Amino acid sequence: MNPRSLPFRLVAWYALWLSVVFVIASTLVYFGLRRYLEHSLATEQIQRAQRIATLALQSTRTNPNSLAGDITARFAPEASERFIRIVRADGAILYQSRPPHDRSFDPSLISAPTRTIGIRREKLPDGPELVLATVPAGPANAPELFIETGESLAPALDELRQLLTLPALGFIIVTGIALAGGYQLIHRALRSVEKITRSAERISSSNLSERLPIASTGDELERLSIALNHMITRLDEAFQYSRRFVADASHELRTPLTVVQGELEEILQRQALTDAVRERLGSVLEEVERLAQIVEGLFALSRLDAGEAQREWVCFDLATLAASTAAQMNLLAEDKEISLVCAPSAEVCIEGDRARLKQIVVNLLDNAIKYTPEGGLITLRVTAQAQQAVLEVADTGIGIPPEALPHVFDRFFRVDKARSRESGGAGLGLSIVKSICTAHGAEVQVKSAPGHGSCFRVTLPLAPGKYSKEI
């Protein structure tokens, strides 16, 4: 289990607080039982001392010489490991019990007789702690005798410690059961969070119409689900507004740009223009053409974001499509004295929008041609690997710096803005490739190093079963 995970931390806190509560409860029970045992022992000493007082008065008044025998016969202090001492009012000791049979304490070490009535506790040197009771015998205003009885507290504490082994064993068992049950309860309680997490991972900019499941628990989890769904709704509205704006703006700009381009081309055909004016008009025409390419790219992206590529799917041979596209792009490569090689391949059937997938090949080849110097080599190959179609475009061009690799598919991103401007790039070609791949459930990756060229790899799912080719 991950120690940083929420279930682990909840179980750990649960175990900690359970242990704290159990320790506190056990401590209270221990001291409560100890207090009860001490009080019971003290009460027992007083009651015994009172019985001894009655017996001692009878013996001393009738036959003083029989006092020791009567006490021994009736109470047997040595056998019962108890202490008994009978003191006359003048301080003379009439009777004191001998050491108990178990030698647990030495009566001679007990402090001198006292006339203080009540209970006291005395710790013997290198011995146990005794609970002693002193009661008077005879008239209340002039007691004849003082009876002292005592007993070691050690046996009671030993029993108490033995009793504590049961709670300790019970703590281990109860804690184990509680932790297992707590983990199961927490795991069940977090199932709703797992469902929300899985649903959230499936939601992207292309399917913002989906919503997270709402846990009908009436607690913070339900309110969180509702709040996240409201947030997704707002994001969906913002994305829809942005897409409509891009689509409408690009659509509206196409006509005036076409008109401006036509007018400029017509003006350039006039013979009366000076070379300076003709050069400036040519520069303006290039910028208009570049702007028209940007508008066309934005319009294509808006249609891809709207799901246009998912409506016209057919089954076709990707290898044949790549070969025919490479033949068409070969003229551009020859103009730069670049070798464009299309490696032969067996039939690789996929399902998708044929026109959009051709655009992937066109954009990748166009990008390779732009950034490969004269005398370079571009290789296009299509293969089938592990139930997937793989399209690779490798070149021996200038390469891409490592810090720019994570951003090459971002819209309007250009590694070298000045060079891209000269070559007519607007930073939308690879963005369109990425969008088409996303619409087809494909992945596009790039490997590159400065001065060693680049390799773009597109992985698409193969068409299930066998289909007839549509070329």
C-alpha positions as MATLAB code, in Angstrom:
seq = 'MNPRSLPFRLVAWYALWLSVVFVIASTLVYFGLRRYLEHSLATEQIQRAQRIATLALQSTRTNPNSLAGDITARFAPEASERFIRIVRADGAILYQSRPPHDRSFDPSLISAPTRTIGIRREKLPDGPELVLATVPAGPANAPELFIETGESLAPALDELRQLLTLPALGFIIVTGIALAGGYQLIHRALRSVEKITRSAERISSSNLSERLPIASTGDELERLSIALNHMITRLDEAFQYSRRFVADASHELRTPLTVVQGELEEILQRQALTDAVRERLGSVLEEVERLAQIVEGLFALSRLDAGEAQREWVCFDLATLAASTAAQMNLLAEDKEISLVCAPSAEVCIEGDRARLKQIVVNLLDNAIKYTPEGGLITLRVTAQAQQAVLEVADTGIGIPPEALPHVFDRFFRVDKARSRESGGAGLGLSIVKSICTAHGAEVQVKSAPGHGSCFRVTLPLAPGKYSKEI';
ca = [
       0.000    0.000    0.000;
       1.249    3.462   -0.835;
       2.038    5.232    2.478;
       1.088    8.571    0.894;
      -2.311    7.392   -0.283;
      -5.501    8.594    1.363;
      -6.667    5.081    2.435;
      -3.315    4.385    4.110;
      -3.348    7.694    5.970;
      -6.962    7.213    7.061;
      -6.220    3.706    8.326;
      -3.055    4.967   10.050;
      -4.959    7.767   11.792;
      -7.714    5.323   12.680;
      -5.174    2.925   14.198;
      -3.433    5.769   16.044;
      -6.615    7.119   17.618;
      -7.860    3.613   18.393;
      -4.566    2.908   20.169;
      -4.715    6.202   22.065;
      -8.299    5.548   23.174;
      -7.460    1.969   24.154;
      -4.377    3.052   26.118;
      -6.326    5.768   27.927;
      -9.171    3.359   28.686;
      -6.730    0.678   29.868;
      -4.928    3.206   32.073;
      -8.185    4.344   33.632;
      -9.266    0.733   34.185;
      -5.881   -0.137   35.695;
      -5.869    2.715   38.206;
      -9.561    2.238   38.895;
      -9.059   -1.447   39.679;
      -5.972   -0.674   41.737;
      -7.851    1.892   43.744;
     -10.695   -0.580   44.210;
      -8.333   -3.349   45.322;
      -6.537   -1.044   47.742;
      -9.827    0.161   49.187;
     -11.120   -3.422   49.478;
      -7.901   -4.497   51.183;
      -8.093   -1.569   53.625;
     -11.735   -2.332   54.431;
     -10.844   -5.960   54.984;
      -8.053   -4.952   57.393;
     -10.395   -2.781   59.437;
     -13.005   -5.533   59.641;
     -10.386   -8.083   60.651;
      -8.942   -5.701   63.229;
     -12.402   -5.205   64.718;
     -12.924   -8.971   65.014;
      -9.484   -9.362   66.574;
     -10.318   -6.530   68.998;
     -13.416   -8.409   70.237;
     -11.414  -11.612   70.663;
      -8.502   -9.816   72.340;
     -10.746   -8.126   74.923;
     -12.336  -11.457   75.868;
      -8.961  -13.214   76.127;
      -7.232  -10.484   78.158;
     -10.155  -10.237   80.598;
     -10.578  -13.987   81.118;
      -7.174  -15.592   80.473;
      -4.375  -13.278   79.265;
      -2.027  -16.210   78.688;
      -4.333  -17.649   76.016;
      -4.254  -14.510   73.819;
      -1.508  -15.702   71.448;
      -3.061  -19.137   71.101;
      -6.511  -17.730   70.436;
      -5.194  -15.338   67.779;
      -3.155  -18.055   66.096;
      -5.984  -20.561   66.177;
      -8.591  -18.122   64.942;
      -6.698  -16.035   62.365;
      -3.420  -17.918   61.604;
      -1.464  -14.784   60.518;
       1.694  -16.694   59.559;
      -0.165  -19.095   57.268;
      -2.311  -16.383   55.707;
       0.684  -14.034   55.183;
      -0.838  -11.304   57.385;
       0.455   -9.087   60.167;
      -1.254   -8.741   63.557;
      -0.070   -6.704   66.535;
      -1.901   -6.053   69.797;
      -0.675   -3.179   71.964;
      -1.857   -2.183   75.442;
      -2.829    1.400   76.176;
       0.473    1.907   78.019;
       2.417    0.878   74.894;
       3.295   -2.668   75.866;
       3.075   -5.181   73.029;
       0.892   -8.101   74.060;
       1.125   -9.943   70.758;
       2.939   -9.623   67.411;
       2.743  -12.178   64.642;
       5.860  -13.937   63.396;
       7.161  -13.753   59.781;
       4.777  -15.339   57.307;
       5.566  -18.752   55.870;
       6.410  -17.301   52.442;
       8.851  -14.812   54.007;
       7.304  -12.040   51.948;
       7.976   -9.462   54.680;
       9.638   -9.143   58.072;
       7.254   -7.955   60.871;
      10.208   -6.587   62.864;
      10.788   -3.964   60.185;
       7.332   -2.488   60.592;
       7.355    0.858   62.363;
       6.611    1.144   66.090;
       3.043    0.871   67.305;
       0.869    3.925   66.818;
      -2.334    5.095   68.400;
      -3.434    6.857   65.223;
      -6.730    5.301   64.270;
      -7.271    4.510   60.590;
      -5.463    3.241   57.514;
      -1.861    3.782   56.594;
       0.494    2.362   53.978;
       4.082    1.501   54.709;
       6.853    0.484   52.349;
       9.278   -1.884   54.009;
      13.004   -1.681   53.216;
      13.676   -4.086   50.364;
      10.205   -5.460   50.873;
       6.608   -5.071   49.756;
       4.215   -2.256   50.541;
       1.810   -3.055   53.383;
      -1.673   -1.754   54.024;
      -2.064   -1.364   57.811;
      -5.202   -0.664   59.855;
      -5.302    0.461   63.484;
      -8.511    0.217   65.565;
      -9.089    0.678   69.297;
     -10.573   -1.970   71.600;
     -12.540   -1.089   74.714;
     -14.368    2.053   75.808;
     -14.302    4.861   73.260;
     -12.934    7.414   75.730;
     -10.336    5.067   77.226;
      -9.336    2.194   74.906;
      -7.681   -0.734   76.611;
      -5.991   -2.132   73.493;
      -4.929   -1.028   70.016;
      -5.178   -3.642   67.262;
      -2.955   -3.379   64.177;
      -3.526   -5.617   61.187;
      -1.749   -5.521   57.852;
      -1.350   -7.315   54.582;
       0.997   -6.996   51.624;
      -0.321   -5.189   48.565;
       1.894   -7.276   46.251;
      -0.501  -10.231   45.669;
      -3.321   -7.901   44.680;
      -1.040   -5.994   42.293;
       0.219   -9.286   40.830;
      -3.354  -10.317   40.116;
      -4.024   -6.915   38.606;
      -1.028   -7.236   36.297;
      -2.174  -10.697   35.249;
      -5.596   -9.292   34.482;
      -3.962   -6.663   32.239;
      -2.540   -9.345   29.959;
      -6.077  -10.102   28.769;
      -6.750   -6.485   27.649;
      -3.318   -6.421   25.976;
      -4.135   -9.573   24.020;
      -7.591   -8.235   23.316;
      -6.079   -4.975   22.087;
      -3.987   -6.829   19.498;
      -6.956   -8.871   18.287;
      -9.445   -5.991   18.323;
      -6.971   -3.634   16.633;
      -6.268   -6.152   13.875;
      -9.970   -6.716   13.255;
     -10.703   -2.996   13.460;
      -7.926   -2.118   11.003;
      -9.061   -4.768    8.516;
     -12.654   -3.643    8.839;
     -11.668    0.023    8.709;
      -9.676   -0.534    5.546;
     -12.624   -2.278    3.914;
     -14.984    0.503    4.963;
     -12.611    3.189    3.698;
     -12.080    1.292    0.450;
     -15.837    1.031   -0.068;
     -16.312    4.687    0.821;
     -13.667    5.706   -1.734;
     -15.170    3.696   -4.582;
     -17.184    6.756   -5.543;
     -13.971    8.766   -5.667;
     -12.400    6.115   -7.924;
     -15.403    6.277  -10.270;
     -15.157   10.071  -10.369;
     -11.407    9.822  -11.023;
     -11.816    7.352  -13.896;
     -14.570    9.494  -15.444;
     -12.474   12.646  -15.064;
      -9.501   10.965  -16.783;
     -11.686   10.171  -19.811;
     -12.884   13.760  -20.212;
     -10.857   15.949  -22.540;
     -11.462   18.960  -24.733;
     -13.039   16.686  -27.357;
     -15.719   15.192  -25.056;
     -16.597   17.916  -22.580;
     -20.248   16.965  -22.969;
     -19.656   14.018  -20.607;
     -20.238   14.468  -16.875;
     -18.889   12.909  -13.718;
     -21.054   10.435  -11.774;
     -22.755   12.013   -8.758;
     -22.483   10.041   -5.521;
     -25.879   10.285   -3.806;
     -24.416   10.449   -0.316;
     -25.658   13.860    0.760;
     -22.191   14.836    1.980;
     -19.157   16.740    0.740;
     -18.463   14.097   -1.929;
     -21.820   14.700   -3.582;
     -21.320   18.467   -3.439;
     -17.836   18.022   -4.936;
     -19.242   15.964   -7.835;
     -21.912   18.584   -8.539;
     -19.363   21.419   -8.346;
     -16.988   19.620  -10.740;
     -19.835   18.991  -13.200;
     -20.746   22.686  -13.083;
     -17.097   23.536  -13.752;
     -17.015   21.120  -16.715;
     -20.203   22.730  -18.039;
     -18.587   26.162  -17.884;
     -15.450   24.823  -19.577;
     -17.582   23.210  -22.275;
     -19.359   26.507  -22.911;
     -16.021   28.342  -23.064;
     -14.569   25.778  -25.481;
     -17.672   25.869  -27.652;
     -17.549   29.659  -27.748;
     -13.848   29.584  -28.625;
     -14.403   27.006  -31.371;
     -17.319   28.926  -32.838;
     -15.286   32.114  -32.761;
     -12.306   30.493  -34.525;
     -14.544   28.784  -37.063;
     -16.590   31.907  -37.776;
     -13.556   34.199  -37.903;
     -11.587   31.893  -40.189;
     -14.612   31.369  -42.417;
     -15.289   35.096  -42.678;
     -11.630   35.873  -43.394;
     -11.314   33.409  -46.256;
     -13.375   35.476  -48.742;
     -11.702   38.880  -48.191;
      -8.258   37.290  -48.232;
      -9.065   35.546  -51.494;
     -10.241   38.856  -52.941;
      -7.143   40.703  -51.733;
      -4.904   37.966  -53.124;
      -6.646   38.106  -56.491;
      -6.435   41.886  -56.664;
      -2.735   41.861  -55.811;
      -2.008   39.229  -58.439;
      -3.918   41.287  -61.029;
      -1.996   44.446  -60.100;
       1.331   42.635  -60.373;
       0.516   41.701  -63.968;
       0.437   45.371  -65.039;
       3.428   46.457  -67.059;
       3.499   50.057  -65.788;
       4.733   49.121  -62.320;
       8.246   50.006  -61.322;
      10.539   47.348  -59.942;
      10.381   48.845  -56.432;
       6.570   48.843  -56.376;
       6.457   45.360  -57.883;
       8.841   44.093  -55.174;
       6.769   45.625  -52.392;
       3.540   44.248  -53.846;
       5.154   40.822  -54.101;
       6.109   41.023  -50.428;
       2.544   41.991  -49.497;
       1.203   39.128  -51.613;
       3.460   36.665  -49.785;
       2.128   37.889  -46.450;
      -1.450   37.598  -47.720;
      -0.774   34.047  -48.882;
       0.763   33.259  -45.512;
      -2.249   34.756  -43.739;
      -4.534   32.708  -45.952;
      -2.628   29.541  -44.927;
      -3.079   30.459  -41.265;
      -6.809   30.997  -41.763;
      -7.110   27.668  -43.585;
      -5.222   25.961  -40.754;
      -7.450   27.509  -38.114;
     -10.528   26.529  -40.085;
      -9.250   22.950  -40.337;
      -8.540   22.835  -36.588;
     -12.003   24.160  -35.758;
     -13.597   21.465  -37.926;
     -11.431   18.791  -36.292;
     -12.366   20.055  -32.816;
     -16.013   19.833  -33.829;
     -15.578   16.118  -34.694;
     -15.670   16.517  -38.484;
     -12.985   13.841  -38.945;
     -15.123   11.180  -37.277;
     -18.037   11.367  -39.708;
     -16.416   10.117  -42.927;
     -14.570    6.964  -41.928;
     -13.768    4.259  -44.436;
     -11.392    1.313  -44.536;
      -8.330    1.752  -46.777;
      -4.682    0.781  -47.210;
      -2.440    3.268  -45.396;
       0.659    2.040  -47.251;
      -0.859    2.814  -50.652;
      -2.049    6.221  -49.457;
       1.415    7.066  -48.120;
       3.111    5.979  -51.358;
       0.812    8.057  -53.581;
       1.188   11.093  -51.304;
       4.986   10.747  -51.331;
       4.944   10.670  -55.138;
       3.009   13.948  -55.158;
       5.345   15.575  -52.627;
       8.453   14.383  -54.448;
       8.419   17.486  -56.690;
       8.910   19.745  -53.674;
      11.770   17.555  -52.489;
      13.454   17.627  -55.909;
      13.317   21.426  -55.949;
      15.545   21.376  -52.849;
      17.655   18.485  -54.168;
      16.398   16.225  -51.360;
      15.902   12.483  -51.789;
      12.421   11.343  -50.750;
      12.265    7.558  -50.341;
       9.062    5.644  -49.628;
       9.961    2.217  -48.278;
       7.812   -0.555  -49.804;
       5.281   -2.154  -47.486;
       2.620   -4.829  -47.456;
      -1.029   -3.913  -47.148;
      -1.818   -2.080  -43.860;
      -5.575   -1.550  -43.541;
      -6.963    1.037  -41.144;
     -10.271    2.832  -40.601;
     -10.552    6.606  -40.664;
     -11.073    9.763  -42.661;
      -8.924    9.197  -45.731;
      -8.568   12.885  -46.555;
      -7.533   13.835  -43.031;
      -5.064   10.976  -42.716;
      -3.547   12.002  -46.030;
      -3.165   15.465  -44.537;
      -1.023   13.894  -41.792;
       1.363   12.497  -44.418;
       1.394   15.802  -46.326;
       2.114   17.902  -43.232;
       4.851   15.622  -41.949;
       6.555   15.433  -45.361;
       6.195   19.184  -45.870;
       7.722   19.800  -42.450;
      10.619   17.438  -43.226;
      11.273   19.083  -46.601;
      11.319   22.565  -45.048;
      13.904   21.702  -42.416;
      16.142   19.319  -44.365;
      19.086   20.972  -46.155;
      20.033   20.266  -49.776;
      21.376   16.790  -50.362;
      19.447   15.409  -47.381;
      17.326   12.274  -47.192;
      13.695   11.786  -46.124;
      12.385    8.277  -45.528;
       8.688    7.386  -45.352;
       7.677    3.915  -44.191;
       4.429    2.199  -43.162;
       4.427   -1.044  -41.164;
       2.072   -3.158  -39.074;
       3.297   -3.936  -35.566;
       1.344   -5.627  -32.743;
      -2.133   -4.925  -34.119;
      -1.158   -1.334  -34.880;
      -0.320    0.584  -38.035;
       2.875    2.622  -37.782;
       3.666    5.584  -40.060;
       7.187    7.009  -39.779;
       8.710   10.068  -41.454;
      12.460   10.360  -40.792;
      14.779   13.045  -42.144;
      18.390   14.130  -41.919;
      17.481   17.748  -41.244;
      18.532   20.297  -38.676;
      16.719   18.543  -35.836;
      14.828   19.956  -32.874;
      16.382   21.151  -29.585;
      15.441   19.003  -26.532;
      13.741   21.918  -24.778;
      11.428   22.423  -27.768;
      10.310   18.790  -28.171;
       7.442   18.980  -25.634;
       5.952   21.959  -27.504;
       6.276   21.031  -31.178;
       2.588   20.066  -31.373;
       1.366   23.278  -29.713;
      -0.524   25.692  -31.917;
       1.563   28.561  -33.352;
       4.732   27.133  -31.803;
       7.846   27.545  -33.937;
      11.331   26.459  -32.908;
      13.006   29.207  -34.948;
      10.442   31.947  -35.550;
      12.597   33.839  -38.034;
      13.391   30.753  -40.125;
       9.764   29.578  -39.979;
       8.588   32.938  -41.203;
      10.962   32.778  -44.144;
       9.745   29.292  -45.047;
       6.102   30.292  -44.748;
       5.350   28.245  -41.624;
       2.753   29.430  -39.144;
       3.170   26.770  -36.480;
      -0.136   24.998  -37.266;
       0.968   22.022  -39.364;
       1.976   19.760  -36.493;
      -0.995   20.984  -34.435;
      -3.277   19.763  -37.204;
      -1.437   16.422  -37.229;
      -1.988   16.111  -33.478;
      -5.691   16.957  -33.762;
      -6.242   14.429  -36.560;
      -4.462   11.748  -34.541;
      -6.597   12.521  -31.494;
      -9.757   12.242  -33.578;
      -8.639    8.815  -34.826;
      -7.501    7.453  -31.461;
      -3.904    7.561  -32.668;
      -0.674    8.752  -31.092;
       2.076   10.850  -32.591;
       5.601   10.989  -31.184;
       8.813   12.643  -32.203;
      12.463   11.832  -31.656;
      15.037   14.390  -32.628;
      18.448   15.818  -31.876;
      20.019   19.006  -33.230;
      22.075   18.238  -36.315;
      20.922   14.616  -36.525;
      17.452   14.968  -38.018;
      14.011   14.062  -36.711;
      11.674   11.075  -36.791;
       7.917   11.486  -36.434;
       6.049    8.286  -35.586;
       2.265    7.960  -35.869;
       0.603    4.861  -34.372;
      -2.967    3.992  -35.404;
      -5.163    0.977  -34.590;
      -5.485   -1.541  -37.398;
      -8.894   -2.125  -38.917;
     -10.643   -5.060  -37.224;
     -11.197   -8.106  -39.470;
     -10.684   -8.048  -43.195;
     -11.986   -5.255  -45.411;
     -11.867   -4.494  -49.088;
      -9.500   -1.719  -49.995;
     -10.904    1.651  -51.031;
      -8.270    3.569  -52.924;
];
